[in-house]
Amino acid sequence: MAVLHQASYQALKEVVAEKIASTLLSMRKGKLHITAGGGGTYGKIVD
């Protein structure tokens, strides 16, 4: 959970691609729109 909520951008970039690090930060700031999953399906990121 620390990766999703606390790890810095620099720390994330050391272990994942820059696009993934940017996406995680967008999620933290509430700028990423996600449709909910359910009934055996995963949610999806909406552009």
C-alpha positions as CSV (number, residue, x, y, z in Angstrom):
1,M,0.0,0.0,0.0
2,A,3.0,2.3,0.6
3,V,3.6,2.2,-3.2
4,L,0.1,3.4,-4.0
5,H,-0.1,6.0,-1.3
6,Q,3.3,7.2,-0.1
7,A,6.3,6.4,-2.4
8,S,7.8,9.5,-4.0
9,Y,7.8,10.0,-7.7
10,Q,11.6,9.4,-7.8
11,A,11.3,6.2,-5.8
12,L,8.6,5.0,-8.2
13,K,10.7,5.8,-11.2
14,E,13.5,3.6,-9.9
15,V,11.3,0.5,-10.1
16,V,8.6,1.2,-12.7
17,A,8.3,3.0,-16.1
18,E,7.9,6.8,-16.0
19,K,4.4,6.5,-17.4
20,I,3.3,4.2,-14.6
21,A,4.8,6.6,-12.0
22,S,3.0,9.5,-13.5
23,T,-0.3,7.6,-13.6
24,L,0.0,6.7,-9.9
25,L,0.6,10.3,-9.0
26,S,-2.4,11.4,-11.1
27,M,-4.5,8.8,-9.2
28,R,-3.3,10.2,-5.8
29,K,-4.3,13.7,-6.9
30,G,-7.8,12.6,-8.0
31,K,-7.1,13.4,-11.6
32,L,-7.5,9.9,-12.9
33,H,-10.9,8.7,-13.8
34,I,-11.7,5.0,-13.3
35,T,-14.8,3.0,-14.0
36,A,-15.7,0.6,-11.3
37,G,-15.4,-3.2,-11.8
38,G,-17.7,-5.8,-10.4
39,G,-19.1,-9.2,-11.0
40,G,-15.8,-10.7,-11.9
41,T,-14.5,-7.8,-14.0
42,Y,-11.8,-5.3,-13.2
43,G,-12.3,-1.5,-13.3
44,K,-10.7,0.4,-16.2
45,I,-8.9,3.7,-16.5
46,V,-10.9,6.2,-18.6
47,D,-9.0,8.7,-20.8
